[in-house]
Amino acid sequence: MKNIRPKITPLPKEPLFAGVDVGAEELVLVIRKDGKPFDPQKFTNTPAGRARLVKKLVKLTGIKVCLEATGIYHFDLSIALHDAGVALMVVNPKASHNFAKVLMKNSKTDAVDADTLAEYAARMDFVAWTRPSNGKLALRSFSRRIGAPTGQKAACKNHLHALAATQETPKAVLRDAKLAITQLEKRIGQLTAAALALVALHPELGRTLQLLVGIKGIAETSAIALMGELLLLPPNLSHREWVKFAGLDPKAFDSGKSVHKKSRISKAGNRHIRSALYMPALSAKQHDPHVKAYFDHLVANGKKPLQGVCAVMRKLLHAIHGMLKYDKPFDNTRFYTIPVSAG
C-alpha cells in the first residue's frame, strides 16, 4: 500500500501593522505583530529618508500603515507609500489623540505616538487613503500660500484704520501702512494668477472653478481657497461628512437635568475650509436674496448674527457638495424659499 503523505496546511501569517509619527525633520516608525511593538526606527523626513522607509515597508507583505494628517509634512510620505503599493490609512489627529486617551497612555513621545498609530491600524476599520492628483496638490499649495498674505492684508487694514483715527499719526507712517497693503495685494494677485494658470491646464479643475464662482460671494480667490481644501477630501463623503470635516457641525452639551449649554460649532475639523467660507457667507447674505432671507429667518427666530453666519456657511457647503457631485450650477431658489407675502 502506497504511503500517502498528509498535506500540511501552512499557518496563516500574522498581520503586520505600522504607525509612522511624522515630524518636520524626522519620521519614527513602529511595527506591531501579535499585539506587540518592535523597537522604534527613525528616518529623516527627506527624499532619501522616505525612500529608505518605503523600501523597508514594501518588503513586509500585507502590512498596513497608519499616519496622521499633519499639515503638509505627511503628503510626500503618503504619496511615496501609496505609489509603492503599501496599504495606507491617514487619520485625523484628533481621532488618534482620542484613541490614545482610550488606551490611557500617559506618556507622549514620537515613539509612543507611532505605536499608538500602529495599534489604531490594528484595531480600527481600515480606510484606505485616496491619492489626490498632482494638480490638486499643487492647487492646495497655492490656496494656503494665498491665505497667508490675505490674513496679513486684513491685519494691515485694521492697523491703518487705527492709525488714521488720530491726527497725531505722521503722514509718513500712513504712507508706509498703505504701501504694505499695496505690496500684499500685489503678492496675492501674482499668486492668484499663477493658480488660475494651473487650473487652466486641468479641465476638471476649470469646471469646478466655473461652478464655484457662480455663487454670489465667491470670487476667484475664494474659489481657489475652497478648491484647495475640498478637492483633497476623501471621495464619496456625504454632505454631512463634509460639514463634520470642516468643523461646522453643531456640538451639543447636555448633562443630566441641570447642564444645558447652547450648541456651538465643534471646530474639530479643517480650519482652512471654515476660513475660506466665512467671507463668501458674509457676502452672500448681503447680495443673494435667498441667502439673505435664510439668514434673516434664523435671526428672527432667535439666532445670534454669528450663529446665522455659521449656518449660512454650513448650508453653502451643502450646496457646493451637491453642485460638484452632480455637476450643476448653484440654484439659490433651493437654498431657501422666500415666503410669499400675504395679499
PENOR-V161215 format. One record per backbone hydrogen bond with DSSP energy under -0.5 kcal/mol. CO is the residue of the C=O (numbers start at 1). NH is the residue of the N-H. E is the energy in kcal/mol with one decimal. If there is no record, write none. Layout:
{{CO;NH;E} {CO;NH;E}}
This chain:
{{3;5;-0.7} {7;9;-0.7} {8;10;-0.6} {15;34;-0.5} {16;64;-1.9} {17;32;-3.6} {18;66;-2.3} {19;30;-2.3} {20;22;-0.7} {20;68;-0.6} {21;23;-0.6} {21;28;-2.1} {25;45;-2.1} {26;23;-2.1} {27;29;-0.5} {27;43;-2.6} {28;21;-2.6} {29;41;-2.6} {30;19;-2.6} {31;38;-3.0} {32;17;-2.0} {33;36;-1.9} {36;33;-2.6} {41;29;-3.4} {43;27;-3.5} {44;46;-1.9} {46;50;-3.1} {47;51;-1.9} {48;52;-1.9} {49;53;-2.0} {50;54;-2.7} {51;55;-2.4} {52;56;-1.8} {53;57;-2.1} {54;58;-2.6} {55;59;-1.0} {57;60;-1.1} {59;61;-1.2} {60;63;-1.8} {63;87;-0.7} {64;18;-2.8} {65;89;-2.5} {66;20;-2.1} {67;91;-2.3} {68;70;-1.5} {69;71;-1.0} {70;73;-1.4} {70;74;-0.6} {72;75;-0.9} {72;76;-0.6} {74;78;-2.6} {75;79;-2.8} {76;80;-2.1} {77;81;-2.7} {78;82;-2.7} {79;83;-2.8} {80;84;-1.1} {81;86;-2.4} {82;85;-1.6} {87;65;-2.7} {88;129;-2.8} {89;67;-2.0} {89;91;-0.5} {91;69;-2.1} {92;95;-0.9} {92;96;-1.7} {93;97;-2.3} {94;98;-2.4} {95;99;-2.1} {96;100;-2.2} {97;101;-1.5} {98;102;-2.0} {99;103;-1.8} {100;105;-2.0} {101;104;-1.2} {104;106;-0.7} {109;113;-2.8} {110;114;-2.2} {111;115;-2.2} {112;116;-2.4} {113;117;-2.1} {114;118;-2.0} {115;119;-2.4} {116;120;-2.2} {117;121;-2.1} {118;122;-1.5} {119;123;-2.2} {120;124;-2.7} {125;127;-0.5} {126;128;-0.6} {129;131;-0.6} {133;137;-2.1} {134;138;-2.5} {135;139;-2.1} {136;140;-1.9} {137;141;-1.7} {138;142;-2.0} {139;143;-2.8} {140;144;-2.4} {141;145;-1.8} {142;146;-2.7} {143;147;-1.5} {144;148;-1.0} {145;149;-1.0} {146;150;-1.6} {147;151;-2.0} {148;152;-1.8} {149;153;-2.5} {150;154;-1.8} {151;155;-1.9} {152;156;-2.5} {153;157;-2.3} {154;158;-1.9} {155;159;-2.1} {156;160;-2.7} {157;161;-2.3} {158;162;-1.9} {159;163;-2.4} {160;164;-2.7} {161;165;-0.6} {162;165;-0.5} {163;166;-1.1} {166;169;-1.0} {170;173;-0.6} {170;174;-1.6} {171;175;-2.6} {172;176;-2.0} {173;177;-2.2} {174;178;-2.4} {175;179;-2.3} {176;180;-2.1} {177;181;-1.5} {178;182;-2.3} {179;183;-2.6} {180;184;-2.0} {181;185;-2.5} {182;186;-2.0} {183;187;-2.1} {184;188;-2.6} {185;189;-2.4} {186;190;-2.3} {187;191;-2.5} {188;192;-2.5} {189;193;-2.3} {190;194;-2.0} {191;195;-2.3} {192;196;-2.6} {193;197;-1.9} {194;198;-1.7} {195;199;-2.4} {196;200;-2.1} {197;201;-0.6} {198;201;-1.1} {199;202;-1.7} {201;203;-0.5} {202;206;-2.3} {203;207;-2.3} {204;208;-1.9} {205;209;-2.4} {206;210;-2.2} {207;211;-2.1} {208;212;-2.3} {209;213;-2.4} {211;214;-0.7} {212;215;-1.9} {214;216;-0.5} {215;218;-2.2} {217;219;-0.7} {219;223;-2.6} {220;224;-2.5} {221;225;-2.0} {222;226;-2.3} {223;227;-2.9} {224;228;-2.5} {225;229;-0.7} {226;229;-0.8} {226;230;-3.2} {227;231;-1.7} {229;232;-1.0} {230;233;-1.3} {234;237;-0.8} {238;242;-2.0} {239;243;-2.0} {240;244;-2.2} {241;245;-2.6} {242;246;-1.8} {243;248;-2.4} {243;249;-0.5} {244;247;-1.1} {245;270;-3.0} {247;267;-2.5} {249;266;-2.4} {250;252;-0.6} {251;264;-1.3} {253;261;-2.4} {255;258;-0.6} {255;259;-1.8} {258;260;-0.8} {259;255;-2.4} {261;253;-0.7} {264;251;-3.2} {267;269;-1.2} {269;271;-0.7} {270;273;-0.7} {270;274;-1.3} {271;275;-2.6} {272;276;-2.1} {273;277;-1.4} {274;278;-1.3} {275;279;-0.7} {277;281;-2.1} {278;282;-2.1} {279;283;-2.5} {280;284;-3.0} {281;285;-2.1} {282;286;-0.5} {283;286;-1.0} {283;287;-2.2} {284;288;-2.5} {287;289;-0.6} {288;292;-2.9} {289;293;-2.2} {290;294;-1.8} {291;295;-2.4} {292;296;-3.0} {293;297;-2.2} {294;298;-1.9} {295;299;-2.3} {296;300;-2.6} {297;301;-1.1} {298;303;-2.3} {299;302;-1.7} {304;308;-2.4} {305;309;-2.2} {306;310;-2.2} {307;311;-2.1} {308;312;-2.1} {309;313;-2.6} {310;314;-2.3} {311;315;-2.3} {312;316;-2.6} {313;317;-2.0} {314;318;-1.8} {315;319;-2.4} {316;320;-2.7} {317;321;-2.2} {318;322;-2.0} {319;323;-2.5} {320;324;-2.5} {321;325;-2.1} {322;326;-2.4} {323;327;-1.0} {323;328;-1.5} {330;332;-0.6} {331;334;-1.4} {331;335;-0.6} {332;336;-1.2} {336;338;-0.6} {339;341;-0.5}}
